[in-house]
Amino acid sequence: MVTKWTAADIPDQSGRLAVVTGANIGLGLVTARELARAGATVVLGCRSQIKGERALAAIRQAAPGAKVSLESLDLAALSSVREFAARVGAAHPRLDLLINNAGLMAPPRGTTADGFETQFGTNHLGHFALTGLVLGPLLAAPAPRVVTVSSGLHRMGSLKWGDLQGERRYNRWLAYGQSKLANLLFCFELQRRATAAGSPLKSVAAHPGYADTNLQYARGVKSYQRPLVFINSKLIAQSAEMGTLPTLYAATVPELPGGTFVGPDGFMEGRGYPRVVTAAGKAYDEDAWRRLWDISEELTGVHYEFAALAVS
């Protein structure tokens, strides 16, 4: 096992098809670039066409000959998620790797096109729906893998079962923590269901530690706070390239078991090289896994049918 695993250690990805959400900037862009550089065919799922085209050009410049394409995807609109999944499924009957990376961090309270609280709706429900809608192509692959990007801030989150949408009380950071905890509950329940169905699908999670990305300048950051955020990002945070390593490790290390969580190996998992880490205890509550899953199916209208897909 490599002690200090880097992008140079990514195994050859030739022949694999990967979808990366939020691939136009930050961690998603670096993730897509490194997978393409390793030989994967990569589909960039981006909300902004203009930013997506810039990302496409940047990847092609960094990795000449890269097999990359761009598709419109707005995780805050289930109609967009369904359209994206349909286009990907029509163009690619087999999907080897789905990286649920896109997300929002601590904006003021808002709602998605479907009326969900923005962070819960985008960070969790959008990816829940997307994964279920591309489950067929995933199960058509010999060794499919889903990587869901969470955060160390899942530790401050809790599932407000009676107020998941923050309608009665809203704190933008606690809502972010809730959405990132939901990412982990989803990851672990997806693995449990895949295992029960006898599927080879691996569901794993990753977090980047404290990485210097565009998320540090979220809409919820006040103007007077930006200088401090800038200083912290430059002096304390690690680069996007380092922050992406846990995701790339989770996506490409063949022997990594499903249901694991990868993060940096440094102090308080804030920075460093990737390793398997342990989530907060509440992330391993199997009753919470199932409860959130049932709620997510009801809210999105997306139902996972492993057995039916396996038969077909």
Steps between C-alpha positions, in 0.01 A plus 500: 500500500634841403568713810447836333257428220476764228330542163810342344393173667162483327476166318443505125138604444485414129164351407318651799223754464470752783240767574610786727242748628604859562800450272529858382706633791694411814512140617273375224718648227817350646329164546380493139839613371695232686260222400527609137877521529497139625308389191135508607224632279347777711162670482492840671167574664485881532226749574664784307561436131758780480699378802467144377650589164789673676557187708488285188765717335718498813491120522582458134791737536633320809440154356532503120290227348272484804160345433268749666153634427264749660138456603268749670405402856327705768469290814259755644238401242378140478388557141862584408626193689257277310595651164872465574461137606297423188763654270786321674312170494419535129858584407671261740322172585777425751622732775801393707537792738268768636652774714238697690715807558291813436372694795418826671643617832314717747296737281207695644183293508344444163311229317565287194276487196307222676458690826771327705736692728790583269783313673300188587343503154823550306763325709292196591171462311643596161774239529262241645277543196787501252653181637168319487430618147835371368489179701433298185818611321694459824386142547593427138866565589717214633623694803282809546583756765321802647703758691306753704691804621413594858682734740670492837223739602256209495601472863305812592194387306193313614191389315214725610235241422216735582649791306734366231427799279582757768158659476460563873861579586796546268869529569701489178798315652289244684303447180828441317605250767164325466542468122853361536388251765221401262765431235659244731172335599419467131843356419480236772139399427576476128780256581275299733235470230751412228650228718158360588415484130824317419618792286872571448430875534723677753374812674771701674528852640778755519565843645768750396595641839544877498564578134545836334210501253220726385279360777697705753342808344143379516212745476455483876841655565465869587723754328680585824577129554664449162848627596514250789373221274766591245779492761380167644471351152853599406673425833305204639307332220660256261480536124212368292746246356564360848135527601402291200725207594251331738238499223743364243620236747139399573427486129796302373671281763383151398523331840307768691192339660155640441353698787828669592573867558821664378651827622835672560747341741608825671401668826122480549477384136544859388772433248736231382507188288199266466424216737193317628346699785213454743189716481310631801313226684160634391594427138489126577141495628335242275150605599586853388635361170167333425288788622682755286488266201122461525454876534730564204309257279173668595629853439675429169274229360812296417500136611798267481421152366816288514322168446298615199805651334706188567235283331470728199 
